[in-house]
Amino acid sequence: MNPIGIPFAKGQGAGNDFLILDDEDGLLDLTVATTARLCDRRNGLGADGLLRLVRSTATPEAFPMAGQADWFMDYRNSDGSLGAMCGNGARVLARYLTATGRHRGGPLTLATRAGIRELHVRPGPEAHHGDVSVHMGTPTFPGPDRINVSVGDRRWPALHVDVGNPHAVVFVDDLDHAGTLDTAPAVTPAGAYPHGTTVEFVRDLGSHHLVLRVHERGVGETPSCGTGACAAVAATLHRGPRPGVPSRYAVDAPGGRLFVDITAEGAMTLTGPASLTAQGTIRLNTPWPPAPVPGQRGLHRPAHGAPTPALLARANRGLDRLLATQPSARHNLEADR
């Protein structure tokens, strides 16, 4: 039995929290079960999602974008399913790159499953917190029409908005009408979202100010959602004539406030706080290499991975780099598995 140490960090953007695995050379093979276990708030470290940082040249998914972006954001929902885009996650990952000395602040290009995203980290003396912006592109409205969302005996018409991932946006008079959001709201027709959807319940307070609650696909209710904030603004603009001039919306959620800037053409930029909150090492006491047993805990080496000493050396270098750049924020959190 070899104790395998994998360095991790944790960060949050407007209350939306994420685990960060620094896998620069793409050596980790994350299974659905492993990701869900790590994100579990009782049996794991706990998070709304997982961000695996990989060089674009080290993964086939991002290799075509390697000429534009050095880094790829491999985003996973807390249930282990893959996510194409996460606005708050991208901002947290940009904060991590700054804190670990691989970005000096200012413009940053990141590869995602939804394509290239341009970010901006506000330069300053404190690398571990502060506002980060991400250009989210122009939302689309792919249909179908006549979508409905139901909670209990209440039912609302919804608008399908795509922000690199699918959303169903409904406008309500009272956010409490969304219920507990312990389970996903019912969305009809059944085939409208074959892979599921994130649902936003939105109140339009006027004067470019929205408040919302959100049930994220593959996660549950979260304190905030970056793509959800953009989808809510897009749906608001879709309800009436577009102003045709740049504008800014404030979007409040239980976790805090995000700002969405819209160009005259409809392209959006999401801005809000992002900070790092913890770092440490996940200790996984598993055989090497572990057998792919269903439900097994732990990270395991892919078939193309390096032998154990090489992987451990890379993991230790990553942890040393993280600790060296954040001596004042050191948080030694270890979970024995």
C-alpha positions in Angstrom: 0.0 0.0 0.0 1.5 3.3 -1.1 0.2 6.6 0.4 -0.3 8.8 -2.7 -0.2 12.5 -2.1 -2.1 14.7 -4.5 -1.9 18.5 -3.9 -5.1 20.4 -4.0 -6.4 23.9 -3.4 -9.8 25.3 -2.8 -11.4 28.5 -3.9 -14.7 30.3 -4.2 -16.3 32.9 -6.4 -19.4 34.6 -4.9 -19.9 31.6 -2.6 -19.6 29.1 -5.4 -16.8 26.8 -4.2 -14.4 24.5 -6.1 -11.7 22.0 -5.6 -8.6 22.6 -7.7 -6.3 19.8 -8.8 -3.1 20.9 -10.4 -2.4 18.3 -13.1 -0.1 20.3 -15.4 1.0 17.2 -17.4 -2.4 15.5 -17.5 -1.4 12.4 -15.5 -4.5 12.0 -13.4 -7.4 10.0 -14.5 -10.5 11.2 -12.7 -13.5 8.9 -12.7 -17.0 10.0 -12.1 -17.1 8.2 -8.7 -13.8 9.7 -7.6 -14.9 13.2 -8.5 -18.2 12.8 -6.7 -16.5 11.4 -3.6 -14.0 14.3 -3.5 -16.9 16.9 -3.8 -19.1 15.2 -1.2 -19.4 17.5 1.8 -19.5 14.6 4.3 -17.4 11.9 2.8 -14.9 14.0 0.9 -13.4 17.5 0.9 -16.7 19.2 -0.3 -17.3 21.5 -3.2 -19.8 22.6 -5.8 -17.4 21.4 -8.5 -13.9 20.3 -9.4 -11.4 22.2 -11.5 -8.5 20.2 -13.0 -5.8 22.5 -14.4 -4.0 20.9 -17.4 -1.6 22.3 -20.0 -3.5 22.5 -23.3 -0.7 20.5 -25.0 -1.2 17.7 -22.5 -4.8 16.7 -23.2 -6.5 15.8 -26.5 -9.6 17.9 -25.6 -7.6 21.1 -25.6 -4.8 20.4 -28.0 -6.5 22.2 -30.9 -6.7 25.4 -28.7 -3.1 25.1 -27.5 -2.0 27.9 -29.9 -4.4 30.3 -28.2 -4.3 29.2 -24.6 -1.6 27.6 -22.4 -4.1 26.2 -19.9 -7.2 24.0 -20.1 -10.0 24.1 -17.5 -11.3 20.5 -17.1 -14.5 21.3 -15.1 -16.5 18.6 -13.4 -19.9 19.0 -11.6 -20.0 17.7 -8.1 -21.8 14.5 -9.3 -18.8 13.8 -11.5 -20.4 14.7 -14.8 -18.4 16.9 -17.2 -19.2 20.6 -17.6 -18.5 22.6 -20.7 -18.3 26.0 -19.0 -18.4 27.5 -15.5 -18.2 31.2 -15.2 -17.3 31.3 -11.5 -15.0 28.3 -11.9 -13.0 30.0 -14.7 -12.6 33.1 -12.5 -11.4 31.0 -9.5 -8.9 29.1 -11.8 -7.5 32.4 -13.0 -7.1 33.5 -9.4 -5.2 30.2 -8.8 -2.9 30.7 -11.7 -2.1 34.2 -10.4 -1.5 33.0 -6.8 0.9 30.3 -8.0 2.9 32.7 -10.0 2.0 31.4 -13.4 0.1 34.6 -14.3 1.1 38.1 -13.4 -2.4 39.6 -13.6 -4.0 41.4 -16.4 -5.3 39.5 -19.5 -5.4 35.7 -19.5 -6.6 33.2 -22.1 -8.1 29.9 -20.9 -9.3 26.9 -23.0 -12.6 25.3 -21.9 -14.9 22.7 -23.4 -17.1 25.6 -24.5 -14.1 27.1 -26.4 -11.6 29.9 -25.7 -12.4 32.3 -22.8 -10.6 35.6 -22.2 -10.2 36.7 -18.6 -8.8 39.6 -16.7 -7.3 39.4 -13.2 -7.0 42.8 -11.6 -3.3 43.4 -10.9 -2.4 44.2 -7.3 -0.3 43.3 -4.4 -2.7 40.6 -3.1 -2.7 37.6 -5.4 -5.2 35.5 -3.5 -8.4 37.5 -3.7 -10.1 40.3 -5.6 -12.2 40.7 -8.7 -11.7 38.6 -11.8 -13.6 39.1 -15.1 -14.3 36.6 -17.8 -15.7 37.3 -21.3 -18.6 34.9 -21.7 -19.5 35.5 -25.4 -23.0 36.1 -26.7 -25.8 33.9 -25.2 -28.0 32.1 -27.7 -31.7 31.0 -27.5 -31.7 27.5 -29.2 -35.3 26.6 -28.2 -37.5 24.8 -28.2 -40.3 27.2 -27.3 -43.0 26.5 -24.7 -40.7 25.2 -22.1 -42.2 25.0 -18.6 -40.7 24.7 -15.2 -42.7 23.3 -12.2 -42.2 23.2 -8.5 -45.0 21.6 -6.6 -48.3 22.9 -7.9 -46.7 26.1 -9.4 -45.7 26.3 -13.0 -43.9 28.9 -15.1 -43.0 29.4 -18.7 -39.2 29.2 -19.2 -36.7 30.4 -21.7 -33.9 28.2 -23.0 -30.6 30.2 -22.8 -27.3 28.7 -23.8 -24.1 30.3 -22.3 -21.8 27.5 -23.2 -24.1 25.3 -21.1 -27.9 25.0 -21.0 -30.2 27.1 -18.8 -33.9 27.3 -18.2 -34.8 30.8 -16.9 -38.1 31.6 -15.2 -39.3 34.9 -13.8 -41.1 34.8 -10.4 -42.7 37.2 -8.0 -41.2 35.6 -5.0 -37.9 33.6 -4.8 -39.4 31.4 -2.1 -41.8 30.0 -4.7 -38.8 27.9 -5.9 -39.1 25.8 -2.8 -36.2 24.1 -1.1 -34.5 23.2 -4.4 -33.3 19.9 -2.8 -34.2 18.2 -6.0 -34.1 19.5 -9.6 -37.3 21.3 -10.7 -39.4 19.5 -13.3 -38.8 20.8 -16.8 -41.1 19.9 -19.7 -41.2 18.8 -22.5 -39.1 15.9 -21.4 -36.8 16.1 -24.5 -36.1 19.8 -24.2 -32.8 19.2 -22.4 -31.6 15.7 -23.1 -28.5 16.1 -20.9 -30.3 18.1 -18.1 -30.3 21.8 -17.4 -29.5 24.5 -14.8 -32.6 26.3 -13.7 -32.7 30.0 -12.6 -35.5 31.6 -10.7 -35.3 35.3 -11.3 -36.9 38.5 -9.9 -36.4 41.6 -12.0 -36.2 44.5 -9.6 -35.8 47.1 -12.4 -32.9 49.6 -12.8 -30.6 46.8 -14.2 -30.9 44.8 -10.9 -31.8 41.1 -10.7 -31.9 38.7 -7.8 -32.0 34.9 -8.3 -31.8 31.4 -6.9 -30.4 28.6 -9.0 -30.4 24.8 -9.1 -27.3 23.8 -11.0 -27.3 20.7 -13.2 -25.3 18.0 -11.5 -24.9 19.9 -8.3 -28.1 21.2 -6.7 -28.8 24.6 -5.3 -25.7 26.7 -5.2 -25.0 30.1 -3.6 -24.2 31.6 -7.0 -23.8 30.7 -10.7 -21.8 32.7 -13.1 -23.3 31.3 -16.3 -26.7 31.5 -14.6 -26.2 35.2 -13.9 -25.5 35.8 -17.6 -28.5 33.6 -18.6 -30.7 35.6 -16.4 -29.6 38.9 -17.9 -30.0 37.5 -21.4 -33.5 36.4 -20.6 -34.3 39.8 -19.2 -33.2 41.5 -22.4 -35.1 39.0 -24.5 -38.3 40.0 -22.8 -38.2 43.5 -24.3 -36.5 45.7 -26.8 -32.7 45.6 -26.5 -31.2 49.0 -25.6 -28.6 48.8 -28.4 -26.0 50.4 -26.1 -23.5 49.0 -23.6 -25.1 48.4 -20.1 -24.3 46.7 -16.8 -26.5 44.5 -14.6 -26.1 43.7 -10.9 -27.1 40.1 -10.2 -27.5 39.2 -6.6 -27.6 35.6 -5.3 -27.4 34.1 -1.8 -23.6 34.0 -2.2 -23.0 37.5 -3.2 -23.2 40.0 -6.1 -21.9 39.5 -9.7 -21.9 42.1 -12.4 -22.7 41.4 -16.1 -21.6 43.9 -18.7 -23.3 43.7 -22.1 -22.0 45.2 -25.3 -24.4 46.8 -27.8 -24.1 43.5 -29.8 -25.0 41.4 -26.8 -21.7 39.9 -25.8 -21.3 39.5 -22.0 -18.5 39.9 -19.5 -18.9 38.5 -16.0 -17.1 40.2 -13.1 -17.0 39.3 -9.4 -14.9 38.3 -6.4 -12.7 35.2 -6.5 -10.4 34.0 -3.7 -8.4 31.0 -2.6 -9.5 29.6 0.8 -7.5 26.4 1.4 -4.7 24.1 0.2 -3.2 20.8 1.2 -2.7 17.2 0.2 -5.2 14.5 -0.4 -3.8 11.2 0.9 -5.1 8.2 -0.9 -4.0 4.9 0.6 -4.7 2.6 -2.3 -2.8 -0.2 -4.1 -0.7 0.9 -7.1 -2.0 0.7 -9.7 -5.5 0.3 -8.2 -8.0 -2.1 -9.9 -11.0 -0.3 -11.5 -13.5 -1.6 -9.0 -16.9 0.2 -9.2 -17.3 2.6 -6.3 -13.7 2.5 -5.3 -12.3 5.7 -3.7 -9.2 7.4 -4.9 -7.4 8.7 -8.0 -5.8 6.2 -10.2 -3.2 6.4 -12.9 -4.3 6.2 -16.6 -2.8 3.6 -18.8 -0.6 6.2 -20.4 0.6 7.7 -17.1 4.0 7.8 -15.6 5.3 5.2 -13.0 4.6 5.9 -9.4 7.8 7.7 -8.5 7.4 10.1 -11.4 3.8 10.9 -10.5 4.7 11.4 -6.9 7.6 13.7 -7.8 5.3 15.8 -10.0 2.7 16.0 -7.3 5.3 17.1 -4.7 6.7 19.7 -7.0 3.2 21.1 -7.6 2.6 21.2 -3.8 5.9 22.8 -3.1 5.2 25.5 -5.7 1.8 26.2 -4.2 3.2 26.5 -0.7 6.1 28.6 -1.8 3.8 31.2 -3.3 1.3 31.2 -0.4 3.3 30.9 2.8 0.9 33.1 4.8 -2.2 31.2 3.6 -0.9 27.8 4.3 -3.7 25.4 5.4 -2.6 21.9 5.9 -5.7 19.8 5.2 -5.2 16.1 4.7 -7.9 13.5 4.1 -6.9 9.9 4.6 -8.7 7.6 2.2 
